[in-house]
Amino acid sequence: MDLVEEYDSPLYVYDESTIRSMARDFSGSFSNAYVNSRVSYSFKAFASPALAKILEEEGIGVDIVSGGELAVARMAGFPAGELNFNGNNKSRQELEEAIAYGIARITIDGFPEIDLLNSVAGEQGIRQPVLVRVSPSVDAHSHRLTTTGILDTKFGFSIETGHAELAIEQAIEAPNLDLRGIHFHLGSPIFELEPYTEAIAYVMAFAADMRDRYGLELHEFSPGGGFALGYKRDALPLPISDYANAIAEALRAGCDAHGFDEPLLIVEPGRALIGRAGVAVYTVGAIKEIPGVRTYVSVDGGMGDNIRPALYESEYEAFSVNRATEAPDGQYRIAGKYCESGDILINEASLPKPKPGDLIALPASGAYTVAMASNYNMVPRPAIVMVADGEARLIRRRETYDDLLATSKV
Ligand SMILES: *Cc1c(COP(=O)(O)O)cnc(C)c1O
């Protein structure tokens, strides 16, 4: 409540100790399960220089997907040796910037990128370490995540179509690329372990085939991210250590089966690392009761700062900040302030009857919220504060109208 008084709402509040404990949970769980592993946080879930600093202190790497995210990492002085670059359509300029910064590895995801990257690396006089991203559509009757949905995606070279093989062959032949291994990412959020273990077995068999045919050396292996996050009380994910044990076991089994030395394992959590550390706080404004139907409770944010419910029907819980001790008396639909009927944050939130001026908080709002924020309706994007040791510090100020107009001309 004091924070909203000071910084206004909507307000995003991140808790530094939760970030650190999740970072340690990931690095501890994976290094327990598989010593030669590293955790590389997917910056797109929430990219901020303040966060990059914390991750650096915790020994966590950062995965970027654009030149803009590289600029954020650079602002924090984030070590280039801990940076990876993913994405299905990186531009020449982005690749030039990343290589100039000395980025540790780049995951190739598309045929034009092989030539482009080879030429950019050549111009800068280096041999760039790379991974090739494959898409492991396996046997359709195994699991819902491994049906044609995986073949029909813009990401990765499909193993099934033979494109992955061609990409590996070309990457090995490119003189300025140093192919370090294979990457895949199945999507998210993944609440089960089987998609990882099945895909790892399949990709390791593919890697063995590529070694036999083209001399592929498997120094590094990444099964991506996608670890689930508990957005709601009734859909809690498995502990991180379960993912770590299952992935480590599947990778070791693949190495044993195909005679590989154990490669470096790189995991790329996004939402599961940062999601729980962030809370969104809104102020209730207009309330519209439709007798016999429902009550719409409008707040001062919405799809401009959290588009996930509108974009993919994501669900959140809500609680009343200023009336936390009162029992809920019904279900209320939490609507945003944006001019779209689809701008609904929560379809049915259990709350004590909201009144204008109440503060409502949405926990587990730290991932893909402010990261995806827009200025739709020309609404300035919210402030973000980081709380540590009982102290709050502003890590991004609220935008002003001047910020919104800075790029326009009459
Ligand atoms: C988005 C992404 C991730 C992170 O996904 P989460 O669901 O946030 O864990 C990891 N790897 C790649 C390649 C991604 O695109």
The ligand as a Gaussian input file, in Angstrom:
#p B3LYP/6-31G(d) Opt

LIG

0 1
 C       11.028000     -18.595000     -24.470000
 C       12.141000     -19.552000     -24.488000
 C       12.584000     -20.128000     -23.305000
 C       11.919000     -19.879000     -21.971000
 O       10.619000     -20.334000     -21.906000
 P        9.892000     -20.341000     -20.469000
 O        8.580000     -20.966000     -20.704000
 O        9.761000     -18.929000     -20.041000
 O       10.763000     -21.143000     -19.568000
 C       13.679000     -20.964000     -23.363000
 N       14.306000     -21.229000     -24.534000
 C       13.895000     -20.692000     -25.689000
 C       14.614000     -21.013000     -26.926000
 C       12.806000     -19.840000     -25.709000
 O       12.395000     -19.321000     -26.867000

